[in-house]
Amino acid sequence: MVVRRTRGGENDAGFNVIVVRGAGFLGPAAGAPLTPRRRSPRWRGVNDSSDDLELACSEPGEVGLVEARDFVSAEPFTFDNGQSIPGFTLRYETYGRLNAARDNAVFVAHALSGDHHAAGIHSLADRKPGWWNNLIGPGKALDTNRYFVVCSNCLGGCVGSTGPSSPQPETGRPWGAGFPQVTIRDMVRADKRLLDHLGVTALHAVVGGSMGGMRVLQFGIEYPGFVRRLLPMATTARENAQAIAFNAVGREAIMQDPGWNRGEYPKGGGPRVGLAIARMMAHITYLSDASMEQKFGRRKRGGGAVAPEAAASFDAQYEVERYLQHQGQAFINRFDANTYLYITRAIDDFDLAAAYGSLEQAFAGVTARTLCVAFTSDWLFPTAQNREIVLAMLRAGKPASYAELDTDLGHDSFLLDSPQLYDLVRDFLAAPAD
């Protein structure tokens, strides 16, 4: 582990920015032994029996069987653009228990393609647990023996929450492109209603990566007295032109697909080709040159020569082509095209400096302690953009730290198995908030 400390100048308020490279730790419990974790829990593939159910729920480090719930808000909701809907639904999951003081809750904010299912399994037939299962569970970084972890599918989503694919109250038909334009702030305000419903009096922390990191920052700005810690990862306070451009190409692929039909298409239909291409494009930005080279290189399908007829038809010849095709096809079976348009636009429009006059003004009311985690190989939201967040907080006089993990896995590093990241999260959550 190498730690480099840099002292800011006059504009940086003289605070230290901590850069962690390699196997890094930050916080009072640095160096504490890691809790063993299984990548493939024993309960996968077991039979649906009472003994197996008990095993699934008691596996060390695993939350086991979980159930999604729906929070229905009957009160009207007004979006940032002034449009209103009579109410909304958020699908969510919880892990752990809320304490007597109702202040041990940790809200997990998902990224673009994520949803409420962050940990555990829905049935014993599940072959894949929640998207952050490596981070959430008994003894893990988000220790469900200590914290009440909440994750919702965001407003505008397509996995049980109200969004473009939801039926309009008046007609029963999907909202489609008639759904109000949603913002990151809209998502956060809807999530606050859910937390109020659950009886949470204070958030121990808000944690999330990528778009989830944007939601983390907005939570701290919107509800300063409610949130004690902010842990954004691999994120930005405003996208650069390159990131917007990738999203624009994805949206164009969807809208140019005849199946889009200006947002009017039946459930299960729509621009499947365009959505698959959008996912393929986006997925490239989640990886890195090094990780793609290591995983695929220039290897061809089957390891041998490609048949002349395949080459002539431009069928996929390289393993990386097949991989991207698989990602695209898997995505269209679980995601809605209009939702993709709405959420990528919300990401593009997120600009804290423009919304509040400057980043320093945006963070002026924040009271939470912040740790921003970046990854050296992330070229979608580079380290400089994450560092910009922390420096602005420091200039605003806020307690903030910056950790940079040296990895070659790209933007998706925050989702992957990383003992270094686990220690950072565990130690930051355990440290005093004041």
C-alpha positions, 0 to 999 in steps of 0.5 A: 500500500502506498499513501500519498498526502497532498496539501491543498493551497489557498483555494483548497482550504488547507485540508489534506487529500488522501490518495490510496494506491493498491491495497489501501485502507482509510479509517480508524480500523485500518488493517483489521482482518477481513471476514472470509467471503464466498463467491459461490455460496453453497446454497446455490442449486440446492433443493426446495426443502425445509432443510435447504431453506434453513441453509440458505438463510444461515449461510455465513456471510449471506443474507439468504432468501429475500423478498422484494416489497412495494412502497406505494405513495398515494400523495401527488409527486411533482417532478423538477420540470413541474409535471405531476403524477398522482402517486408512485410505487417504489420496489425495494428490499431491506437487509438487516434490522432497524435499531430502536433509535431508527438511525442505523439505516444505510441506503444503497443507490444503484447505477444505471442498469441496477435495481432494488435487488442488491443482495441475497436470492429470491428463490433457491433456483436463483443462480445469481444473487443481488448485484452487490452481494459481495458487499452486503451481508453478515460480517461483510463491509455493509454488515447486516448484523449492524446496519439496516440496508435499504435499496430501491429501484429508482423512480423512472425505473422499470423493475417494479417502480413507477416509470415509462413502462408503468400504466397511466392511471387514466388509460391503463396504457404504459406512459411511454415517452409521455412520462415526466422527465425524471432527474437525479433529484426527483429520484432522491426525493422519492427515496426519502418518502420510502425511508420516511415510510420505513420509519428511518429517523437518520441515515447512517450512510448513503452508498452508491457507485456511478449514477448511484454516486450522483444520488449519494451526493444529491442526498447529502445536499437535499437532506443535510440533517438526515444523512451522516455519511456519504460514500460515492464511488466512481462518479462525477458531479457533472459528466464530461462531453465524452460520457454524454456522447456515449449516452447520446449514441445509445439513445440514438440506436434506440430511437432509430429502431423502428420498434421504438415507434416514438415510445409507443410499444407493447410490453415485451416489445419495442426496439430490442435491436436498438436497446441491445446496441445501446447496452453494447456501447455502454458496456465498453465504457464500463471496462478498460483496455487492460481488462478487455485485452486480458479477457479477450485479446484478439482471440477468435471464436473456438480458438481457430480459423473462421470459416470463409462464409462467416467472414464474408457475412460479417458474423462475429469472429472475435470473442469480444464481439460475442461477449458484447452480443451476449451482454446486449441480448441479456439486457433486453430481456430485463430492461425497458428501452424508454427507461434507458432513454429517461435514465441516461438523460437524467445522468447527462443532465446532472450538473451540481455546479450549474444547479447551485452556482458552483460545486462549493455552493452545492456542498455549502449545506452538507453536514455529512462526512464524505469519502469519495472512492475512485479507480485508476482505470475508470475512463468513464468517470475518471479519477480527476472528476471524483477528486474534483468533488472532494476538493470542492467539499474541502473548499466549502469547509466540509469533512471529506476524504478521497481514496484512489484504488489502483485497478485495471478493471475499469469503471465497474471496479466498484461492483467487483470483488475487492478486499481493499474496497471492502476495508475502505467501506467498513472502516469509513462506516465505523468511524465517528461521523463528527 
